[in-house]
Amino acid sequence: MRDVVVVGAGAAGLAAAQFAAAASADVLLLEGAARVGTKILASGGGRCNVLPSRVDGASFWSHSAPRTMQRVLAAFPLDAARAWFERDLGVALVTEATGKVFPRSNRAADIVHALRGGCDRAGVELRTSWRVDALTPVEGGFEVVRSTGEVVRCRRVVLASGGLALPKSGSDGFGLRAAEALGHSVAATYPALVPLTIDAPDLRALSGIAVPVSLSVHTDGRVVATEPGDLLLTHRGLSGPATLQISRHLTEPDARGRKLRIAWSAADWRAELADGAGGRQLGKTLRNHLPTRLADALLARSGMAAADRIAGIRKPDRIALEALLAEFEPIVTGSEGYKTAEVTGGGVRLDEVAAHDLQSRIVPGLHLCGEVLDATGRLGGYNFLWAWASGKVAGHGAAAARPR
Ligand SMILES: Cc1cc2nc3c(=O)[nH]c(=O)nc-3n(C[C@H](O)[C@H](O)[C@H](O)COP(=O)(O)OP(=O)(O)OC[C@H]3O[C@@H](n4cnc5c(N)ncnc54)[C@H](O)[C@@H]3O)c2cc1C
């Protein structure tokens, strides 16, 4: 009988296993894929944005218990998480001007290597290609059943098998299904930090163009969210940091009826279009602030020509053009889904776990951490911070309950 079995060797599982073993538990870490930390390797364009440099009230959200989420995060503050990487795991980190923290080497593989090293030193036994098919509570603990039928018995389980994002990495929702089968409820899941699809062939034809914008989401005349930043046009719609950040307001369960609005560039379009001095041409004015092909596409939509003089535009046309430039509302048809989403919104309800050890209130001995839970962060290292913090709390919690 093992003390602790951790299911899933992603960010949260690697942290949980290490902290449980460092607290003297006998820990077995089971990973379904052939290698560990697949998503870490894919993260940050292969560089791994391992942490943010600051956290505020808008950095994370939960649909079930935001206070529980905050208590878990408070158990592993940013400076402690950073010291864990730099001092305990030996990875030098740098903070970029954007506020994102990366390994100095710019190699995500160094983060995986360091986490594995930490597990090895703490005495974690790792088995890869060990896909868990079922978790069965039994007297004194659990039976963890492999897809081949093999069984491991343990006193405690830490479920760290991720959510639904990037299923090819091995995270296909097993943990959500397993928790539900054991009696947990799941806050409705949705792809978050995800590119959006739009019904605008003229813009999709500009795939590859990046432009600074301000995005906002509206409903019934009320602003739900705003997000300044770069937008990338793709052959399916919209991507880039500003899109990913705001996307959840259009993909979450109560997003019905919400509309996306784009202010193309930070230009004061009203002032620009009011200034017809010196016979200024429309095309030149737009191209001062926008990539040429985008400026031309927007002009084509307006029915005006690049050579038109601003001074000659009739008032209703000017108002329509202002709206096109500062309040453009594309028809958002959906998102690119879990295949390209960075993270899963929703998950196992946080009011069904205890904040101090992330132990299930429904299944004693089961601890949960990482993306399987209903806690999500913004782009910028926040989701890894949740993985490290919740992994630490669940790992310590599982180890503490071990019989002495
Ligand atoms: C392309 C991409 C880039 C990202 N970049 C960043 C970034 O730069 N910064 C940031 O903060 N966040 C980033 N994220 C989000 C971040 O990767 C996740 O929030 C984080 O990895 C979640 O950690 P986790 O351990 O909970 O889940 P996962 O990383 O998904 O790990 C779960 C593990 O469990 C294993 N598993 C699943 N089911 C089973 C089973 N039945 N049996 C055994 N093992 C199983 C999986 O194979 C996987 O290894 C990115 C995500 C993606 C997709």
The ligand as an SDF file (V2000), in Angstrom:
LIG
                    3D

 53 58  0  0  0  0  0  0  0  0999 V2000
   -0.0480   25.6880  -25.8390 C   0  0  0  0  0  0  0  0  0  0  0  0
   -0.1480   26.0770  -24.3850 C   0  0  0  0  0  0  0  0  0  0  0  0
    0.7080   27.0310  -23.8670 C   0  0  0  0  0  0  0  0  0  0  0  0
    0.6010   27.4300  -22.5270 C   0  0  0  0  0  0  0  0  0  0  0  0
    1.4680   28.3650  -22.0500 N   0  0  0  0  0  0  0  0  0  0  0  0
    1.3850   28.7340  -20.7460 C   0  0  0  0  0  0  0  0  0  0  0  0
    2.3220   29.6410  -20.2010 C   0  0  0  0  0  0  0  0  0  0  0  0
    3.2810   30.0530  -20.8590 O   0  0  0  0  0  0  0  0  0  0  0  0
    2.1480   30.0250  -18.8940 N   0  0  0  0  0  0  0  0  0  0  0  0
    1.1260   29.5240  -18.1080 C   0  0  0  0  0  0  0  0  0  0  0  0
    1.0070   29.9120  -16.9380 O   0  0  0  0  0  0  0  0  0  0  0  0
    0.2690   28.6170  -18.5990 N   0  0  0  0  0  0  0  0  0  0  0  0
    0.3760   28.2080  -19.8810 C   0  0  0  0  0  0  0  0  0  0  0  0
   -0.4890   27.2700  -20.3720 N   0  0  0  0  0  0  0  0  0  0  0  0
   -1.4710   26.6540  -19.4360 C   0  0  0  0  0  0  0  0  0  0  0  0
   -0.7660   25.5820  -18.5860 C   0  0  0  0  0  0  0  0  0  0  0  0
   -0.0170   24.7520  -19.4430 O   0  0  0  0  0  0  0  0  0  0  0  0
   -1.7840   24.7560  -17.7960 C   0  0  0  0  0  0  0  0  0  0  0  0
   -2.5670   25.6170  -17.0210 O   0  0  0  0  0  0  0  0  0  0  0  0
   -1.0940   23.7420  -16.8850 C   0  0  0  0  0  0  0  0  0  0  0  0
   -0.2390   22.9300  -17.6380 O   0  0  0  0  0  0  0  0  0  0  0  0
   -2.0980   22.8800  -16.1430 C   0  0  0  0  0  0  0  0  0  0  0  0
   -1.3860   21.9660  -15.3740 O   0  0  0  0  0  0  0  0  0  0  0  0
   -2.0150   20.5990  -14.8750 P   0  0  0  0  0  0  0  0  0  0  0  0
   -0.8960   19.8270  -14.2920 O   0  0  0  0  0  0  0  0  0  0  0  0
   -3.2160   20.8500  -14.0810 O   0  0  0  0  0  0  0  0  0  0  0  0
   -2.5270   19.8770  -16.1990 O   0  0  0  0  0  0  0  0  0  0  0  0
   -1.6890   19.3000  -17.4360 P   0  0  0  0  0  0  0  0  0  0  0  0
   -0.4860   20.1300  -17.6890 O   0  0  0  0  0  0  0  0  0  0  0  0
   -2.6790   19.1470  -18.5170 O   0  0  0  0  0  0  0  0  0  0  0  0
   -1.1550   17.8940  -16.9310 O   0  0  0  0  0  0  0  0  0  0  0  0
   -2.0090   16.7910  -16.7310 C   0  0  0  0  0  0  0  0  0  0  0  0
   -1.1950   15.5210  -16.9010 C   0  0  0  0  0  0  0  0  0  0  0  0
   -2.0110   14.4050  -16.5450 O   0  0  0  0  0  0  0  0  0  0  0  0
   -1.8250   13.3820  -17.5110 C   0  0  0  0  0  0  0  0  0  0  0  0
   -3.0370   12.5640  -17.5380 N   0  0  0  0  0  0  0  0  0  0  0  0
   -4.2700   12.9100  -17.9660 C   0  0  0  0  0  0  0  0  0  0  0  0
   -5.1210   11.8780  -17.8170 N   0  0  0  0  0  0  0  0  0  0  0  0
   -4.4150   10.8570  -17.2690 C   0  0  0  0  0  0  0  0  0  0  0  0
   -4.7310    9.5340  -16.8670 C   0  0  0  0  0  0  0  0  0  0  0  0
   -5.9690    9.0400  -17.0060 N   0  0  0  0  0  0  0  0  0  0  0  0
   -3.7570    8.7460  -16.3350 N   0  0  0  0  0  0  0  0  0  0  0  0
   -2.4900    9.2350  -16.1800 C   0  0  0  0  0  0  0  0  0  0  0  0
   -2.1230   10.4850  -16.5510 N   0  0  0  0  0  0  0  0  0  0  0  0
   -3.0710   11.2780  -17.0770 C   0  0  0  0  0  0  0  0  0  0  0  0
   -1.5880   14.1330  -18.8160 C   0  0  0  0  0  0  0  0  0  0  0  0
   -0.9350   13.3260  -19.7660 O   0  0  0  0  0  0  0  0  0  0  0  0
   -0.7450   15.3150  -18.3340 C   0  0  0  0  0  0  0  0  0  0  0  0
    0.6250   15.0030  -18.3440 O   0  0  0  0  0  0  0  0  0  0  0  0
   -0.3920   26.8420  -21.6930 C   0  0  0  0  0  0  0  0  0  0  0  0
   -1.2300   25.8630  -22.2130 C   0  0  0  0  0  0  0  0  0  0  0  0
   -1.1230   25.4630  -23.5350 C   0  0  0  0  0  0  0  0  0  0  0  0
   -2.0400   24.4070  -24.0600 C   0  0  0  0  0  0  0  0  0  0  0  0
  1  2  1  0
  2  3  1  0
  2 52  2  0
  3  4  2  0
  4  5  1  0
  4 50  1  0
  5  6  2  0
  6  7  1  0
  6 13  1  0
  7  8  2  0
  7  9  1  0
  9 10  1  0
 10 11  2  0
 10 12  1  0
 12 13  2  0
 13 14  1  0
 14 15  1  0
 14 50  1  0
 15 16  1  0
 16 17  1  0
 16 18  1  0
 18 19  1  0
 18 20  1  0
 20 21  1  0
 20 22  1  0
 22 23  1  0
 23 24  1  0
 24 25  2  0
 24 26  1  0
 24 27  1  0
 27 28  1  0
 28 29  2  0
 28 30  1  0
 28 31  1  0
 31 32  1  0
 32 33  1  0
 33 34  1  0
 33 48  1  0
 34 35  1  0
 35 36  1  0
 35 46  1  0
 36 37  1  0
 36 45  1  0
 37 38  2  0
 38 39  1  0
 39 40  1  0
 39 45  2  0
 40 41  1  0
 40 42  2  0
 42 43  1  0
 43 44  2  0
 44 45  1  0
 46 47  1  0
 46 48  1  0
 48 49  1  0
 50 51  2  0
 51 52  1  0
 52 53  1  0
M  END
$$$$
